[in-house]
């Protein structure tokens, strides 16, 4: 007979708080409810089939859906099972990120552990958590005589969403997240990478992703029989997608749930499902988000080359020019692509310690240090993973000796014998983070697997790409306005995103082939607020910046924040985000395919008078023009953003001085 044990648990971070009471429930269908009682996840067994379902209030979001792991021996953990026990604990703590979107994060949940036994005697658990902003579950497989290792071909995990919600998804690809985002009915969507986001008819939202991905294959979702099933990224030539030991847990399957689109962005659910910081012992000052310029946009537009030759971009002289510009404008870093040997040919045999003949690495790093500008070293592996791992210790040790604290990695190309997102490569990206932490280096990873909240555990993971970013405006058919308004509600939910914003000359098309940026300059500035990243690039050329008043906003805008609020949001259409750093607030407003006027209240401001320094679309001029304004406002006011198609507005709100008040508000209100 099933005996349900109830316990209360409060994390060490919340010792001052009281235990959370847990109400009794039906032991045949154990249910865990969010602390506010709105969300619930129920686990059940029907005819030996393990299932779960999710409700929000009285509304079904996920109908009974299969749970389980498909093993290489043909069996399924989750088929032919019985419940043997269950217990609920509660956790409520607060943790302080080293950096992030908010300076304090509450980790408040109830956790249900359901113990299960297969008819063949094998045992495993389903662990489910309910937060106020979503639910999540994972599988725990203890060590046992009948199951000494796990060879997982795929998962049986399903998501049977109720009704036919609107879906935002991107075509499944085991090697890239750089496909355009699409919108369709749930019933019409194709196989997709995650996160994938849905809007129900009542206006509520649900986004599916994973958290704490470690020693496992990445997750995709595949439509089957009117529902989605987890599809693990396979390893070519191997039956099992995952080969691992027992005595472990799988990654969390995460459903972020909100009553509005903005609630998805404000959620910390994916981070909360990761372990606490693993590298936060001792001096943490080396982990510091930055803005950076780069010898990059010039190359993307084919005005310079990565490889050595007459048009080589990475020269000592050009690097010093960029450093001088960065230092003059308070930009903390310089990325140099093409500094090292190995860019000729396939890129897979790069040397990560030897510079080209026209680039003096120690001299450039030292020159930057003298000006307060960090060197961001570039390691493009060209998909030569084995070559990179052979050199990684020697390279990172050399970078540490030179005082290099920032690294951008790349994995362009086809990886021999592997997909970019299979188990071996997931472990490789974790290895790079761990090695980088050992040498006190921060990482911006391009062409790597989607983020899963690991920034909590490894705060040196300042950013990653895993997105169709701005480079596509230079090398492909560009990004649609709608695409840029889907990203904050999908890709950005997984973690910090390096989109490489900040193009002021959006009309620049040096090849004359139509490859220009498909936004206004004001929208580029707004990205620094609406798109969250620990490494924010000022991606344009110095000569373009010095001609634009938008440079002042790039100088002023921070990279890490104390507080984030979403003021208005509709997926694919518009977004207004307010973020606070210290006393100052910054607001970014962006729009998609249609021009529109957005008006938002300033109630988030403190008391007194504030200066609003705004950078807006110039309605009667071309997209590169900015209209700059300064005015006095209070928290009782509202602010208006008049946005062109694919337009934007960026505003800094700072406390007004007496001089500001006299100059801008002679009425003295």
N, C-alpha and C positions, 0 to 999 in steps of 0.2 A: 504494500500500500504506500502511495506517495506521501511523504512527510515534507511539508514546506517549512523551512527555517527562515525566520525573519531576524535581521540584524540591522544595526545602525552604525554608520562609519563616517567620521569626519576627518578629512585629510589634515596632515600636520600644519598646513598653511592656514587652517581655520580652527585651531584649538580653542579659540575664544568663543566660538559659536556652539550652539546646541545640536544634539543629534536630531536627524529628520525622522519623524514617525512614518511608518509604512503601513498602509491599511491591509487587512486580510483580503484574499481573493480566491477564486476558483482554482484549486490545485490541478485540475485537469487541463486548464488553459492559462498558464501563468502569464501575468500581464505586468509590465512595468510602465509607470506613468511619469511624465515630466514633473519637476518640482511644482510648477504652477497648475498641474492637473489637466492641461489642455491636450497634450499629445500622449498617445499610448501605443505600445507595441505588444502584441500578444503572440506567444508561441504555442503551437498546438500540434497534435499528432492525429491524423485522420487516416485510418486504414493502414497504419504503419508508415505513412508519408509525413515527413517533418515539414511544417509550414509556419509562416508568420503573417501577420497583418498589421496595418497601421491606421490609426484614426487621429483626426484633429477635431476635438470636441465630439459632436455627434456625427461628423462626416467621415466616411471611409475614403482614405487616400490610396491605400494599397490593399487590394483584396488578397485573400489567402494565397500565398506564393511559396514555392518550394525553397527549401534550404538543403544544403548538402555539398559534399565534395565527391567528384568522380575520380576513382582511383584506377591505377594502371592494371590492376588485376580484374577489372570489370565490375567491381562492386561500387556501391555509392554509400558513403557515410551520410545517413539521412533517409535511407530507405529500409523499411523493416526495423523500425526503432520503437522503443518504449521510453517514457519519462520515468526516471528513477529518483528525481529530487529536484528541488529548486530553492533558491534563496535570493533575497533582495538586500542590497546594502545601499547606502546613500553617501555621496561625497559632496563637500562644499568647501572650496578653497579659492584663494586668489593668488595668482602668480604675476610677476613683473617681467615682461619680455626685456631682453637686452636692448631691443629696438622693435618698432612695429607700428601698427595703425592706432593702437591705444597703449597707454603706459601701464594699465592694470587690466588683467583679464580674469573674470570669474569662471571657475570650473565647477559648475553646480549640476549634479545629475543624480539619477537613481539607476542602479545597475542590477539586472536580473541575470543570474547564472542558472541555466537549465541543464541538469545532468541527464545523459541519454545512454542507452545500451542497445547495440544492434542484436539481432537474433543470433548472430555468430559469436556473441560475447564481447566484441570490441566496444570500447566506450569513448565518448567524447562529450564536450560541452558546447552549448551555444551561450555566449555572453552578449547581452543586449543592454544598451544604455539609452535612457531618455533624458534629454535636456529640454529646456524651454524653446530652443531654436533647432531641434531636430532629434533624430534617433539614429542609432548605429548598432551593428552587431558583427560578431566575428566568431570563428570556430576555435576551440581549444582542444588539442589532441594530446592527452597525457602519454607518457611512456608506458608501455604495456607489452606483455609477452606476445600477444597476437598481432601486434602492429609496431614493429621496431623502427620502421622508416615510413615516410610519406612520399609516394609518387603520384602526384595529382595531375591527371590528364586535363581536367577542366573543373568548373564548379557547376553544381545544379542550381545555384542561387538564382532566384527570379524576382522580378519587380512587376507585379500585375497591377498597374495603375488603374484606378477606377475611372470610368468614363473615357473620354477622348481628349485629354488636355492638349494645349499647344506645346510643341516641343522645339527646343533650340539645340541643335546637335551638329557634329562635324564628322565627316566620313571616316570610318574606322581605317586606321593605317598603323601597322606595327612598327613603323620607322619614322613617323612624322606626325606632328600636330599642326602642320602649316597649311591645312586645307581651309577654305572659307567656311564660315559658320552658316548653317541653313536653318530655316524655320518651316515647320509643317505640323500637321496633326500628329499626335502620338501614333495613330494607326497607320500613318504613311511614312514614318521615319525609317531610315536605313540603319545598318550597324554603325556604331559610333564609338569614338574615343570618349573618355569622360574628363571633366564633369559634363553632364547633360542636364538641362534645366526644363521644367514644365510649369505651365500656368493652368490652373483649374478654372472651371466656369465661375466659381464663387470669388475669384481674384486671389486665391492663395497660391503659393509657389512651393515647388519641391525640386531639389537638385540632387542628383545621384553622383557620388564619387567614392573615393577610398581614402583611408588615412593610415599612417604608420606602415608604409610599404617598405619591407625589408626582407631580403632573401626570399623573394617571391616574384612571380611574373606579374606585370602590370595588368590592370583590369580594363576591359572594353565591355560594351553591351551589345547584344544581338537580338533583334526581334524574332520571336518564335511563338506562334499560336496566340497572337494577341497580347503578348507580354514581352518583357525584356529578360534575357538571361545573361548572367556574367559570362564573358568569354575571355579566358586568360590568354595572354600573348604567348604563342608557342615558341619552343626552341627548335629551329630547323634540324631535321634528322633525328629527333628524339621524341618518343611517344608521349612522355610526361612533360607538361609545361613547368612543373615544379618538382624538384627532387630535394628533399630535406629530411630532417629528423623529426621524431615525435617529441613530446615535451615542449610544445611551442604553440603559439597562437598565429592565426592567419591575419592579414590586414583587415581593418575595419571596413565594412560596407556601410556607407554614410548617406543618410537622407537629410539634407538641410531643409528645414521647413519654415516658411514665414508667411505672414499675412499680407505682405507687400513685397515688391521686387527689391526695395531698399533693404529690407530685413535680411536678405541673402548676403549682401555686401557687409553688413554690420556684424554678421555672425563670426564667432571664433571656434565653431564646432570642430572643424577639421584640425586645427592646431591643438585644441584641448584633448583630442584623441591620441596624441603623440606623447611619448615619455618626456619628462622634464629635461632641462638642459643637461647634456652629457659633457660639456666642455667649459662649464662656468666656474672652474676652480681658479683662484688666484686673480691675477691682473686680466681684466677683460677689455682694456682700453683699445686693443688692436681690432676689436670688432666694432666697426664704425661705418654706417652707411654714407655714401658719397654721391655727389654729382660728378660727372666726368665728360670730357671732350674726347675726340678720337680721330686718328687717321683712319677713317672708315667710310664716311659718306662720299668722299672723293673717289674711293676705290669702287664703291657700289655703283657709282655713275660712270665707271670706266675712264676716269680722268687720271688715274694712277693705278699701279699694279701691286699685288701682293708679292710677286716674285721679283727677284733682282733684275735690273736692266735700266734703260734710259728713263723710264717713267716710274721707277720704284717709289712707292709712297713712304715707306719707313726709312727715312734718312735721319741722321743725327741733327742736321740743320732744321729740317721741318719739325721734328719733335720738339726742339727748343723753342721754335716759333709758337707752337701750340701751348707749350708750358707757359710762355710769357703771357699769352692771351688768358689762359686759365687763371694764372696768379693775379692778373689785373682785375679779374671779375669774380674772385672768390669761389672758383670752381676747383674742387679738391683733387681731381684725378685726370690722367691722360692715358687712354688706351692706344696702343700702337699695334696694329695688325701687319704682319709681314716682316717683323724685326729679325726673325731667326732663319736658319738655313732649312731647306727642304720644301719650299713652295713650288718648285718646278715638278712637273709630272703629276702623279696621282695625289699628292699631299700626304700619303700614308706613311712616309718614311722621314718625318720631320725630326730635326734635332732641336731639343728644347733647352739647350744650354749654349749653343754656338750661334752668335749673331752674324748677320751678313757683313760684308766688307765695308759697307757704307753706313753701318749703324753701330755706335759704341754704347753698349748697354750700360756699363758702370758709369760712364760719363753722363748719359741722359738721366739715369736714376738719381745720381748725385745732384745734377742741375735742378731737377724737379724738387728734391728735398730742400735745396737752398731757397726755393721759392714757395715752399709749402704745398707742393703739388705731388701727389702720390703717382707712382707708375703702375698702370694696370697691365700686367704681362698677359700676352695672348698665347694659348696653347691650342692650336688647331690640330687635332689628331688625324684629320682626314680619314676617320674610321679605322685607323691603325691602332687598335686598342692594346694589343700585345706590345707593340713598340712603345706606346706611352707608359704602360705599367713598368716596363724595364727601366725607363729613365726617370720615373716620377720622384724617387727619393733624391737622386742626384740633382735634379732640376729644382725641386722645392728647397733643398738645402742651400743651393746657390742663391735662389731668390731671397731666402731668409737672411743670408749673409749680406746681401746688397740692400736689405731693408725693404724689399718688395712685399706688400701686404694685400695685394689685390690681383685676382686671376680670373680671366675669362677663358673658358674651355669651349671647344667646338668638336663636333662629330659628323662633319659633312661626308656623305658617301655611304656605301654599303659595307657593313661590318661582316667580315668573313665568318660564316658559320653561325651568325646570330642576327636577331632583330634588335633594334635600338631599345626596345622595351621588354625584352625577355629577362628571365631570372638572372642570367650571368651579367647582363648589362645593368640591371637594377643594382646588383652587388658592386659593380664597377663604380657607378656614380656615388654610392655610399663610401667606397674606398677612397675616392678622391676627396670627399668632404672630410673624412677622418684624417687622411694624410695632411690635408691643408690645415686642419686645426692643429695638428702636431707641430707644424711649422709656422703657426699664427698667420695664416693666409685666408682671406675672404674669397668666396667663389661666386661667379656668375656663369651658370652652365647653359650653353646653347646646344640645340639638337639633342637634348637629353630627355628622359622620361618626365611626365608631368609631376608637379609637386604634389605632396600628400600631407602637408603640414609639418614636415621635418624641420622647418625653421625654428620650432620650439626646442627641439633636441640639439640642433646644430645651427645656432644663430649666425654662424659664418656663411650660411647659405643665403647670401644677400639677395640673389635673384636667379631666375632661370628663364629661358625663352619658352619653349613648348607652346609656341603661338605663331600664327601668321602675322608677323610684325611689320614694322615700317619699311624694312628693306624691300618688301614686295612692291612698294611704290617706285622703286628704282630698277628692280630686276625682272618684274613680272607684269601682270595686268592690274596691279594695285589692289587696294582694299576698299571695299564699298563702305559708304557711310553707315549702313546698317551693321556691317561686320564690327566696326569699332564700337558700336553701342550694344552689341551682344557680349563682347569680351568681359566686361565687368561682372556680368551675371552668370558666367560660365567659367572660362579659363581662370579668371582672377580669383575665384573662390578656392582654388587649390593652393595658392601661395603667391609670393612676390613675383611680378611679371616684368621682364625686360622687353618693352616694346620699342625702345630707342626713340623717344619723342624729341620735340624741340626744334623742328624745322621751321625757320622763319621765312626763308625764300621758298615758299611752297610752289612757286611757278618755275623754279629752276629746272631746266631740261637741256643740259649741255649737248646731248646727242641729237636733239630735235626729233625724237621718236615718240613723244607723248608720255614719257615716263616722268610725271610730276606727282607731287603729293596731293591726294584728293581730299584735302581739308582746308580750312582757313588757318591763318597763323594763330589766331586767338584760340582755336581748338587745340593746336599744338601746345600752347601754354596751359590750357585747362587739363591736359593729360597729366601734368605733374601732380595734380590733386586727385583727379578721377581714377588714374591708374596707379596702383600701389607697387612700389619696388624699393629695395634697399640700395640699388645702383641705378640712378636715373641719368641717362645720357643726355647731354646737350649735343645732339647728333649733327647739327648743321656745321657749315664751314665758318671759321672765325671772321672772314671778310663779309659773310652774310649777317652775322650777329651785330657787328659794329654799325651797321646801317639800320638796325631795327630797334625801336623802343622796347620791344619785348625782352631784350637782354636784361633789363632791370628786374623783371619778374623772375627770370631764371636765377639771377643773383640772389634774390630774396627768398625764394621758396625752399623750405626744408625738405629733407628726405625721410626723416622719421618723425613720428607724431605722438601727441599725448592723448588725443581724443578724435574720434571720427563719427560724423553723423551724415546720413543720407537725407537730403531735404526733399527731393523729388526724383522719381525713377519710373521708367517704363522700358522693358527690355526691347532693344532694337530701335528705340525712338528718342529718348532723352534721359539725361542723368544730371543731377546737381548734388555735389558732395561738398561738405564742409569739414575741414580738418584743422585741429588746433595744435600749435607748437609753442609752448610757453604761454605768453599773453596774447600772441597774434593768432588770428584765424585766416585761413585761406579757403576760397571757394572756387571750384571748377564746375562749369556748366557746359555740356556738350549735347549736340543734337545729331540726328541721323539724316534720313532721306529728305526731310521736309524742313523748311524754315519755320521757326516758331518763336514766340515770345514767352519766356518763363518768368514768373514773379514768385519770389520766395521770401518768407519772413526772416527777420534778423534776430529772433528771440534767443538764439544761441549765444549772442554776444553778452558780455557783462554790462554792468551799469555804466553810466556816463556816456561821453561822446567818443566816437570812433572815426578814424579816417578810412575811407574806402578808396583804394587805389585800383582802378579797373582797367582791363585790357580787353577790348571788345571788337567784334566784327565791324568793319566800316561798310555800312550797307550800300553806299553809292560808289565804292571803289572795288579794286580787285581783291582776291582772297589773301594776298600777302600784306595788305594794309591793316594796321591796328588803330583803333580809336582809344586813346588813353584819357582817363578821367580821374578826378580827385574830388571827393565830396565828404561832408560831415554827415554821419548817420548815428542813430541810436538803436537800441534793441526793440523799440516800438515801431521801427520802420520796416518796410519791405524793399527789396532790391529787384531790379528788373534786368533781365538778360535778353536782348534782342538778337536772335541767332539766325544766321544764314543757313542754307542747306549745308550739312556737314560743318557747321560752325561751332563757335564756342565763346566763352567768356571766362577770364581768370581774374580773381579779385583778392587783394590782400586787405584785411581789416586790422588796423593797429590802433591802440589807444591814442586819442588826440591830445596833443600838447596845447598849451595856451596859444603858441604861435600858429599852430594849425587852425585853431578855432577862429583867431582873428583873420587869418588869410582866406579861409574857406567858408566861414559862417558869420558874416558881419552882423547878422541879426542877433547873435548870441543866444540862440534858443537853448 
